[in-house]
Amino acid sequence: MCGINGIYQIQDLKDPKSLIIGMNKASLHRGPDHTDVFLDANVALGHNRLSVIDIQESSNQPFISEDGKFVLVFNGEIYNFKDIKRILKNYDYQTESDTEVVLAAYQRWGKGCVNHFNGMFSFAVWDVEKETLFIARDRLGIKPLYYYDNLKQFAFSSEVRSLLTLPFIENKINKDALIDYVKYGTVHAPRTIIEGVKVLMPGHYTILDANGIKTVQYWNANLHYSTESYNKPYDIIKSKVKEKFLGAVEKRLVADVPFGAFLSGGIDSSAIVAAMATVSEQKIKTFNISFDESEFSEAKFARQIAKKYNTEHHEIKLTPDDFLTDLPNAILAMDHPSGDGPNSYVVSKATKEAGVTMALSGLGGDELFAGYAIFKRAYSLLDKKWMMSFPLLLRKTLGAGLKMVRPSISSDKIVETLTSKYLELPYYYPVNREVTKDEELAKLMTYYDYPANAVFEILQNGVGIGTYGADVPFLSRVSYSEINTYMQNVLLRDTDQMSMAHALEVRTPFLDHELVQYVWGVRDEVKFPTTPKKLLVEALGDLLPPEIVNRPKMGFTLPWITWMKKDLSSYCEQGLEYLSESGYFNPSELQKLWGKFLKGDYRTPWSKVWQLVVLGHWMKNNKVS
């Protein structure tokens, strides 16, 4: 796991070497083991290395081919690199790294190399003779890649902050992205919070040469899902899911550094540990982070799994003071603002301090195996489209009655769904992820003009009526919605930026694309979660004990409301004050919002305020205009 940086078209730049060194310096935390640069007539490449596979100096980057014709900067891991190496056996390998295999694959297959990789990656290959730059990102968007193109220079990086060191990139807010952030608590790719800085989308590659820039999508779950499970008995499907899941975990155990697994005691993390113990002869190290021993603590469940699989279990207890002390550092470590990021920061810090460089995570299990409540809710709406035949006025009247009888955010969202234009996924799913409503945004922001809804656009293009996504099973369409909105733009971004702040590599077996493709094609009646994540649980059988499977879903519980009203009160007010002075927000409305939260208004949950607090501090820390 590393950090990559690059600038294309450097002829008109003053001292490009200093610029690429500056980009490396800004992202040094991603790869503290080695840093270096490469310069050619038309390109500057930089790399910061976190050594995980083949930690010898010969695998340092930028990596130059033996004949000097190709140069690679690579971030990530290719889990099947040994298989590819056997296929490309005529290549004169100088190292034992997956890095060199990426370069060998590109030399053999060109742009088609990405179709052979199983892993998480973002990388760039410079063809010295043809002066062509090839940039690619993994299928699920596990590793980030940001870029900026002003038609003169093209720059790319693993982090936004590295791009902001360049003199030709203005540190300025993207107004539409800012609205997206306040509405949903994140900015959805391809936009970022910074004007002009974009995201290379998952499953895409870009070619830059004298003819210009060409970007191509090489993978999409809705186009590449497997039909192998069609008409197969349930036992066969369960067996195949288990086989692919165990295989996904086994591939991710290749490392030349100490590794372990996050173990919350929930189904997903327990499944990861069970699989690790099944496929590995090594004693597994597990890490559970807890804040107290209250009725909400998951520590006792983690202990049960640790005992069952005889792991070397590390129970790391943090006090609220520990968390509050780390909070400013967590905000400073954020490459992109996020209200959820601090949780990932403290977990990654504690794990790294325990002596681990790589950890496996259960991220993606809920999205793939229908673990969230939205899967059941969405499915239940399939046979309720008759409600849309009622006049809109009647639906609004019924909705007003519901809000009067049962005032809550949940009721508000039910009413918004009932009064939408169509009872179709692209119309009601965005309501599920909405943090701030349009009418609130219009008051809160000084320039709000109802721009295009980012989540609606993602879903309309991917699962809307008449699109290629309409043919996949319905629950997989919901998976598409979750993976391409919340997972990619919150969970994966936070996991990457907060783990890499501590030079910790996190691997996610549930996002193995071969597993994803198989489960994507499984029919709804097989995958429907009549019990929590039924298909996964029943596929793994007695690897998961009943007390883990049947326990209530909990999650990482922190006393945010109390903290924000007491310990963090001044910190919150400082963040909101910066937003008040930014010109983007209406100061009086920000004060009203803060006041409503302090009074306990149910329409002003702590998360709605906290994301604004984080945004204010992030803008201040990064001197964003």
Secondary structure, 3 states (H helix, E strand, C coil): CEEEEEEECCCCCCCHHHHHHHHHHHCHHHCECEEEEEECCCEEEEEEECCCCCCCHHHCCCEECCCCCEEEEEEEEECCHHHHHHHCCCCCCCCCCHHHHHHHHHHHHHHHHHHHCCEEEEEEEEECCCCEEEEEECCCCCCCCEEEECCCCEEEECCHHHHCCCCCCCCCECHHHHHHHHHHCCCCCCECCECCEEECCCCEEEEEECCEEEEEECCCHHHHCCCCCCCCCHHHHHHHHHHHHHHHHHHCCCCCCCEEEECCCCHHHHHHHHHHHHHCCCCCEEEEEECCCCCCCCHHHHHHHHHHCCCEEEEEECCHHHHHHHHHHHHHHCCCCCCCHHHHHHHHHHHHHCCCCEEECCCCHHHHCCCCHHHHHHHHHHHCHHHHHCCHHHHHHHHHHHHHHCCCHHHHHHHHHHCCCCCCHHHHHHHHHCCCCHHHHHHHECCCCCCCCHHHHHHHHHCCCCCHHHHCCHHHHHHHHHHHHHHHHHHHHHHHHHHHCCCCEEECHHHCHHHHHHHHCCCHHHHCCCCCCHHHHHHHHHHCCHHHHCCCCCCCCCCHHHHHHCCCHHHHHHHHHHHHHHCCECHHHHHHHHHHHHHCCCCCCHHHHHHHHHHHHHHHHCCCC
